[in-house]
């Protein structure tokens, strides 16, 4: 197999929003990927992004993109979930495409994207890039080496203040927190533990952010009697950084890892990540700090694009983050919303005189 970075297709980006400017393009610059052109319905945004990142072509229409004859080429689709299916119509059959999460606004749209990708023979993947964050790769290596023993607990706990106004389209979305944020954590848990037996969840608004459908969530992914997988998010902690936190914690029978996600603190500026671990098999068990180069933004975005490039080159059968795999993340998201709508067991069902 070639060096994963030796195959570098030309990239055409559809969408010039914040995530493209803050993560996609900085990541591609780091990796040395070639970006051939960009399109956005707001051409002024596309022009500004092209100028900032030295992108040679700014397209006037989606039809112009379809007529571009570059080979090999990967389409990087970074549009809201509701617009994905329409964008795919413009891409040639057999195209390689990386689609920004979520995979549609709901499970029905996700299924339509999956079927369309099959029908059109697309090499299609979803940009669940947290899978490829350097600190996640470091944790996965420790777990695979057996340093933590049997993995039995994953906890993701986010208590921050998120500036939702940076993503104006979310104010019209009927689903927000789980679909556009906690979806990353649901997907991450799946990559370590597989698909859950079931999902319990509740997602709620906040009085200060009532224009948004939801900004706080509790999610339990059920893996049976010996494994706990919990996701707790609160994006409304406006009381300064002192009591804010955002971490991912893995615990096994013989060790643990705790990763502080600096990106989410004081977003979008962030603070430093921190990777700590402990193993009971060492002579003197104690928490140690591992220096990990790179972070979630922008470095993880290299991995998700790299998967598409390798699959398009025939170096791997399909991307690790293929639509065939990510449909299960969308099923978990849908299960979370259904669980929230059904509600819990009421006291009237338990208490009787």
HELIX and SHEET records of a PDB file:
HELIX    1   1 UNK A    4  UNK A    6  5                                   3    
HELIX    2   2 UNK A   18  UNK A   19  1                                   2    
HELIX    3   3 UNK A   20  UNK A   24  3                                   5    
HELIX    4   4 UNK A   25  UNK A   31  1                                   7    
HELIX    5   5 UNK A   43  UNK A   53  1                                  11    
HELIX    6   6 UNK A   62  UNK A   67  1                                   6    
HELIX    7   7 UNK A   81  UNK A   83  5                                   3    
HELIX    8   8 UNK A   84  UNK A   88  1                                   5    
HELIX    9   9 UNK A  107  UNK A  119  1                                  13    
HELIX   10  10 UNK A  129  UNK A  132  5                                   4    
HELIX   11  11 UNK A  134  UNK A  144  1                                  11    
HELIX   12  12 UNK A  164  UNK A  166  5                                   3    
HELIX   13  13 UNK A  168  UNK A  172  5                                   5    
HELIX   14  14 UNK A  177  UNK A  177  1                                   1    
HELIX   15  15 UNK A  178  UNK A  182  3                                   5    
HELIX   16  16 UNK A  183  UNK A  193  1                                  11    
HELIX   17  17 UNK A  207  UNK A  209  5                                   3    
HELIX   18  18 UNK A  262  UNK A  264  5                                   3    
HELIX   19  19 UNK A  300  UNK A  312  1                                  13    
HELIX   20  20 UNK A  323  UNK A  342  1                                  20    
HELIX   21  21 UNK A  347  UNK A  350  1                                   4    
SHEET    1   A 6 UNK A  57  UNK A  58  0                                        
SHEET    2   A 6 UNK A  34  UNK A  39  1                                        
SHEET    3   A 6 UNK A  10  UNK A  14  1                                        
SHEET    4   A 6 UNK A  73  UNK A  77  1                                        
SHEET    5   A 6 UNK A  96  UNK A  99  1                                        
SHEET    6   A 6 UNK A 123  UNK A 126  1                                        
SHEET    1   B 8 UNK A 198  UNK A 204  0                                        
SHEET    2   B 8 UNK A 216  UNK A 222 -1                                        
SHEET    3   B 8 UNK A 228  UNK A 234 -1                                        
SHEET    4   B 8 UNK A 151  UNK A 159  1                                        
SHEET    5   B 8 UNK A 245  UNK A 252 -1                                        
SHEET    6   B 8 UNK A 255  UNK A 260 -1                                        
SHEET    7   B 8 UNK A 274  UNK A 279 -1                                        
SHEET    8   B 8 UNK A 288  UNK A 289 -1                                        
END                                                                             
